[in-house]
């Protein structure tokens, strides 16, 4: 799950083979476990943050039975949860700024793997803060509009009344920006109003973008992002590469 066009990346992965979906479930499972541990609630009906993660799992074609089993294990305390958040910053090929967010049960292992990825594909891992100043944290809520039946005027009214700042219609989704601290509240309000929320989280949005023209750099940057996404410890990869 990477990049500034994050939902586009998620959409591409939704149609991939079962092995890829298994990796997505592993990542979302960790998010759910950490959420339950931090909030103390395994009931999505009384935990808007958890409800959003459950919806995220469903939007990635994770079977309901798998989700239910995970929630029951977490509620019963039988699911071990020793994960901690780690954030790594660095530069990819051509000076692309990269932020890697991880949930890991072994910080040393994860740090070594992330450093290896940067080195392997012509980038370099930097110190904390070396690129984060180029990004700002924003809440991003994505609504399903695959059937194109969302009325733009009505949506504008509902979205602004929910407390969001701005929105745009993008292909078969509606992307909404809001205060990162309010993203779960906005998502919950829109769900109450009948919209299908398929993603709701705080996102690192770059202030400027880097364009790559060298074919080798483009190939290496794409390979680096794919490799990072394939790592179970990596939850999000944010970057300022202008892919399109």
N, C-alpha and C positions, 0 to 999 in steps of 0.2 A: 504494500500500500504506500505508494510514494508519489512525490512530486507536487507541483503547484496545481496541476489538473488532476487532483486526487481521485475524484469520482470516476473520471475517465479510465484511470488505471484499475479501479475496483471493478468497473463494468467489464473490462477486458478479461479479468481474472475469473469472473462469474461463469464464463462459458468454458473454462479450461477443464482438464481431466480431473478425475476424482482425487488424484494425489495432490494436486494443487489446492483443491477444496479442503482436503485434510489439513494442509498447512495453515490455511486461513482459519479453520476451526481451532487449531492449536493456539493461534495468536489471540483470537477472540475469547477463547476459554480463559486464557491468562488474564485478560482484561476483566472478564466477569468475576473471576475468583478474587482479584485485587479489589474490585468494586465492592463485592459482598463483605470482604474483610474490613474495608475502610468505612463502609456505611452501616454495617451490622444488620443488613436486611437482605434476605434472599427472595423477597416477594416483589416481582416487577410491578404489581399493581400499587404498591406503596413506596416504590423506589424508582423515580423517573430516570435516573442515571442508568440503573440496571435495565429498565424497560427499553431504553434506547439501544443498549448493547444486545439485548435479545432480538430486537428488530434488525439490528446490524447482522446478526448471525443468520436470521431468516432470509435477509436480502442476498446473502451469499450462498443460498441454497443449502444451508445446514438443516438436516431433518429435525422436526420438532421433538422426536424421541431423544435425540442426542442432547438437545438443549435442556429438556426436562430432567434427564439423568444428571447432567452437570449441576443444575440448580439444587436437586435433592442431595447430592453429595456435599455440595458447599454448605447447605443448610444444616446437614447432619454433622458437619465438622470432620467428615472422613476424607476430604480432599486436602492433601498437604499443600500449603501455600507459603513458600519461602521466597517469593519473587520480590526483587527490588528494582526501582527505576534507575536507569543509567542513560545519560545523554552524551553523545560524542559529536564533535564538530570537526570539519576539515574541508579540503578542496578536492574536487574531482578533476578530471582532465580539462585543460583549458581554463582553469580557475573557477569552475562552477562551485558555488557555495553549497555545502551539504550538512544537514543536521540529521543524526540518526538517534531515534528514541527506542530504548530497549526495556524489556522486562526480563530479568534473568535471575537464576538461582546460583549463578557462578560468575561473579563480576570479572575475575581474572581471565576466564575462558572467553567471555564475550569481548572484552577489551582487546585480547590478542587476535580474535577473528576479525573484528572491525578494522583494526590496524592493517591486517593482512589484505583485506579487500581494497582499502585505499591504495596500498603499495602496489598490489597486483595490477591495477587498472590505470596506473599513471597519476594517481592523486597523492595526497598526504594528509594524515591525521594531524589536527592541530590541537591547541590548548582550548580549554573552555572559554567561550566568549569570542573566539577568533572570527566567527561568521554570524553568530546569533544577532549581532547588532544590525544586520541587513534584513532581519525578519521582524514581523510584529505578530503577536498572538491574537487571533480573531476566532470568534465562534462561527462555525460553518454548519448549517443545517441543510440537508438535501431532501427534497420531496419527490416522490415518484410521479411522473407525468407521462408515463409510457403510452397511455391511450390518448394523450393530448386533450383531456376533458377538463383541465383546470382553467377556469375563467380568470384572465389576467386582472381585470378590475376587482373582482371579488377577492382574488388571492392577495392583491396589494392591500386591500382593507384588512383582511385577516392577519396578514404577516406583520403589518405595522402595529395593529392592535395587540399582537402577541408580544411586542417589545423588541422586535428586530429592527435593524438599522437600514438594510437595503436588500434587494433581491434581483435576480435575473433569470429569465427562461433560457435554458441551455439544452438543446436537443430534446430528450425525453425526461428531463429533470428540471426542478426549480432549485437554484442555489441561493441560499439566504445567508447574509452575514449579520453578526450580532456581537454583543459584548461576550468575551469568552466565559465570563462568570455566569452568564445568563443562558448559555446555549441549551442546557437541559430544560430550563423553564420554558423557553421558547418552543422547543421541540414538543414538550408535553402539552402546551397550549394548542399547538397546531394539530396534534393528534386528537385532542378533544373536539376540534372543529372538523374532524373527518378526513384530514390529510394523512397520507401514508409517509411516515418519516423513515427514510432508508439509511440515513447517516446523520449523526449529530455529534460534533466534537470540536475541541479547540485545535485550530490549525495554525501552523507557522507560515505566514504569507510573506513572500519576499517583496522588498521595496523596489528592487531593480532586478533585471533578468540578464543572463549571460547567453549569448548565441554562439554555438559551435559551428564552424564551417569545415574544419578538417575532418575528413571521413574516418580517419583512424580514431580521433578523439570522440567522435559521435558514437562509433562502435564500442569503444571502451566505456564510455559513460553509460550507455544502455546496458552493457554487460554488468557493470558495477551495480547499478540499481537492481537488476534482476537477481544478482547473487545475494545482495543484501535482503531483498524481499523473501528469498528462499530460506533465510536463516530464521529458525523458530523464535529466537530471542528478540529479533527486530520487529517492533510494532509499527513504526512509521519512519519513513525517510522523506525529509523535506529538502527541496533544492530550488535553485533559481535558474535552472536550465530552461531556456525557451525552446521546448521541443518542437512546437508547430511552426 
